[in-house]
Amino acid sequence: MKQLNPTELKRLHREWNRRTDGRVALLLDSVESPFNLGGIVRTAAALRVEHLYLAGSTMSPAHGKAGKTAMGTERYLTWTTFERGAEAADAARADGFCVVGLELAAGAVALHELDAGGDVCVAVGHEDHGLSPATLAACDLVGFIPLLGRVGSLNVSTATAIALYEFRRRAWADRLTAGADPPRPEAAVPPGEA
């Protein structure tokens, strides 16, 4: 096994992109740390997030401090800003997304057990306070990430990455269930199976 060269890597990404169905968006409700925002932006660009709905005190992804972590990936994303998270949730819903709040809240369902249907907008909140009560109330569904250790919560950037990956993973698993082959790096395909 060897690392992929740049051409092989582009082929692999292109193949996964072609085989990925469904739309995913993000609602950021007063995510204030530029480092968290930058990390979220980079993950969003990597997992083909369609749009960012920025609410409350969330700064622009184009802000210089966020750019240090985003490493220029904001150029692959579009966003709109809203004064309140509930307005952003309404806009996401109007764009065809089921708004899924990511929050440790009464009645929340473990993320891997949540049935959100098709297109999903994941809503995440402030680093200390989470989603505002109004934004939480505006969500169609609320999920949480089960944790096993002695730490009770995750960094918002990390939690967002896990949630986005989970929704993409589901779409890929659905394709496999339907009989589609998963893309593999060419260099990893055993001889005779190509």
C-alpha positions as CSV (number, residue, x, y, z in Angstrom):
1,M,0.0,0.0,0.0
2,K,1.2,3.5,-0.8
3,Q,-0.1,7.0,-0.6
4,L,-1.9,8.3,-3.6
5,N,-0.2,10.7,-6.0
6,P,-2.0,14.0,-6.8
7,T,-3.6,12.5,-10.0
8,E,-4.9,9.4,-8.2
9,L,-6.2,11.6,-5.4
10,K,-8.2,13.8,-7.8
11,R,-9.6,10.6,-9.5
12,L,-10.7,9.2,-6.1
13,H,-12.4,12.5,-5.1
14,R,-14.1,12.9,-8.5
15,E,-15.5,9.3,-8.2
16,W,-16.8,9.9,-4.7
17,N,-18.3,13.2,-5.8
18,R,-20.1,11.5,-8.7
19,R,-21.5,8.8,-6.4
20,T,-22.7,11.2,-3.7
21,D,-26.4,12.0,-3.7
22,G,-28.4,14.4,-1.5
23,R,-27.9,17.9,-0.4
24,V,-26.3,19.0,2.9
25,A,-26.3,22.5,4.4
26,L,-25.2,24.1,7.6
27,L,-26.8,26.6,10.0
28,L,-24.3,28.3,12.3
29,D,-26.0,30.0,15.2
30,S,-23.6,32.4,16.9
31,V,-20.4,30.3,16.4
32,E,-18.0,33.0,17.6
33,S,-14.5,31.5,17.6
34,P,-12.8,32.2,14.3
35,F,-10.8,29.0,14.7
36,N,-14.0,26.9,15.1
37,L,-15.6,28.8,12.1
38,G,-12.5,28.1,10.0
39,G,-12.5,24.4,10.9
40,I,-16.2,24.2,10.1
41,V,-15.7,26.0,6.8
42,R,-12.9,23.6,5.7
43,T,-14.9,20.5,6.6
44,A,-18.0,22.0,4.9
45,A,-16.0,22.5,1.7
46,A,-14.5,19.0,1.9
47,L,-17.9,17.3,2.3
48,R,-19.7,19.4,-0.4
49,V,-22.0,21.5,1.9
50,E,-24.3,23.4,-0.4
51,H,-24.8,26.5,1.6
52,L,-24.1,28.1,5.0
53,Y,-26.9,29.9,6.9
54,L,-25.1,32.3,9.3
55,A,-27.1,33.6,12.2
56,G,-26.5,35.8,15.2
57,S,-22.9,36.7,16.0
58,T,-21.4,34.2,13.5
59,M,-18.7,36.1,11.6
60,S,-18.3,35.8,7.8
61,P,-16.2,32.9,6.6
62,A,-14.2,35.4,4.6
63,H,-13.0,37.1,7.8
64,G,-9.2,37.0,8.0
65,K,-9.0,35.2,11.4
66,A,-11.3,32.4,10.2
67,G,-9.3,32.1,7.0
68,K,-6.2,31.0,8.9
69,T,-7.9,27.7,9.7
70,A,-10.1,27.5,6.6
71,M,-7.0,27.9,4.4
72,G,-8.9,29.6,1.6
73,T,-11.6,26.9,1.4
74,E,-14.4,29.5,1.9
75,R,-14.1,30.2,-1.8
76,Y,-15.9,26.9,-2.4
77,L,-18.9,27.9,-0.3
78,T,-21.9,30.3,-0.5
79,W,-23.6,31.8,2.6
80,T,-26.3,34.2,3.7
81,T,-26.6,36.0,7.0
82,F,-29.6,36.3,9.3
83,E,-30.1,38.3,12.4
84,R,-31.7,35.3,14.2
85,G,-31.3,31.5,14.0
86,A,-35.0,30.9,13.6
87,E,-35.0,33.1,10.5
88,A,-32.0,31.1,9.1
89,A,-33.9,27.8,9.9
90,D,-37.0,29.1,8.0
91,A,-34.8,30.0,5.0
92,A,-33.1,26.6,5.0
93,R,-36.5,24.9,5.2
94,A,-37.8,27.1,2.3
95,D,-34.7,25.9,0.3
96,G,-35.9,22.3,0.8
97,F,-33.8,21.2,3.8
98,C,-34.9,19.4,6.9
99,V,-33.3,21.4,9.7
100,V,-31.6,19.1,12.2
101,G,-30.3,20.7,15.4
102,L,-27.2,19.2,16.9
103,E,-27.7,19.7,20.6
104,L,-27.6,17.9,24.0
105,A,-31.3,18.5,24.7
106,A,-34.3,16.7,26.2
107,G,-36.0,14.6,23.5
108,A,-32.9,14.6,21.2
109,V,-32.3,11.3,19.3
110,A,-28.8,9.7,18.8
111,L,-27.6,11.1,15.5
112,H,-27.1,7.6,13.9
113,E,-30.7,6.7,14.8
114,L,-32.3,10.0,13.5
115,D,-34.5,9.7,10.4
116,A,-34.1,13.0,8.7
117,G,-35.2,11.9,5.2
118,G,-33.5,13.5,2.2
119,D,-31.8,16.9,2.2
120,V,-30.5,18.0,5.6
121,C,-29.3,21.3,7.1
122,V,-27.4,20.7,10.3
123,A,-27.8,23.5,12.8
124,V,-25.0,24.0,15.4
125,G,-24.6,26.7,18.0
126,H,-22.4,28.8,20.2
127,E,-19.3,27.2,21.7
128,D,-20.6,27.5,25.3
129,H,-24.4,27.9,25.0
130,G,-25.2,25.7,22.0
131,L,-28.2,26.6,19.9
132,S,-30.4,29.5,21.2
133,P,-33.8,28.4,22.5
134,A,-35.5,30.0,19.5
135,T,-33.2,28.3,17.0
136,L,-33.6,25.0,18.8
137,A,-37.4,25.4,18.7
138,A,-37.2,26.1,15.0
139,C,-35.5,22.8,14.2
140,D,-37.5,20.0,12.6
141,L,-35.5,17.4,14.4
142,V,-32.8,17.4,17.1
143,G,-30.0,14.9,17.3
144,F,-27.0,14.3,19.6
145,I,-23.7,12.5,19.3
146,P,-23.4,9.8,21.9
147,L,-20.2,10.1,24.0
148,L,-18.6,7.4,26.0
149,G,-15.8,9.0,28.0
150,R,-15.7,11.4,30.9
151,V,-16.1,14.4,28.7
152,G,-19.7,15.6,28.3
153,S,-19.5,17.5,25.0
154,L,-17.4,18.1,21.9
155,N,-15.9,21.2,20.3
156,V,-18.4,22.6,17.9
157,S,-16.1,22.2,14.9
158,T,-15.5,18.5,15.8
159,A,-19.2,17.8,16.4
160,T,-20.1,19.5,13.1
161,A,-17.6,17.3,11.2
162,I,-19.0,14.2,12.8
163,A,-22.6,15.2,11.9
164,L,-21.8,16.1,8.3
165,Y,-19.9,12.8,7.8
166,E,-22.8,10.8,9.3
167,F,-25.3,12.3,6.9
168,R,-22.9,11.7,3.9
169,R,-22.1,8.1,5.2
170,R,-25.8,7.3,5.2
171,A,-26.2,8.3,1.6
172,W,-23.2,6.2,0.7
173,A,-24.6,3.2,2.7
174,D,-27.9,3.6,0.9
175,R,-26.1,3.3,-2.5
176,L,-24.3,0.2,-1.3
177,T,-27.6,-1.3,-0.2
178,A,-29.0,-0.6,-3.7
179,G,-26.1,-2.5,-5.2
180,A,-23.6,0.2,-6.2
181,D,-19.9,-0.5,-5.8
182,P,-17.9,1.9,-3.6
183,P,-15.2,3.9,-5.2
184,R,-11.7,2.7,-4.3
185,P,-8.3,4.2,-5.0
186,E,-6.9,2.6,-8.2
187,A,-3.7,1.7,-6.5
188,A,-5.6,-0.3,-3.8
189,V,-7.6,-2.4,-6.2
190,P,-6.1,-6.0,-6.2
191,P,-5.0,-7.2,-9.7
192,G,-7.8,-9.0,-11.5
193,E,-10.6,-6.9,-9.8
194,A,-10.3,-3.7,-11.8
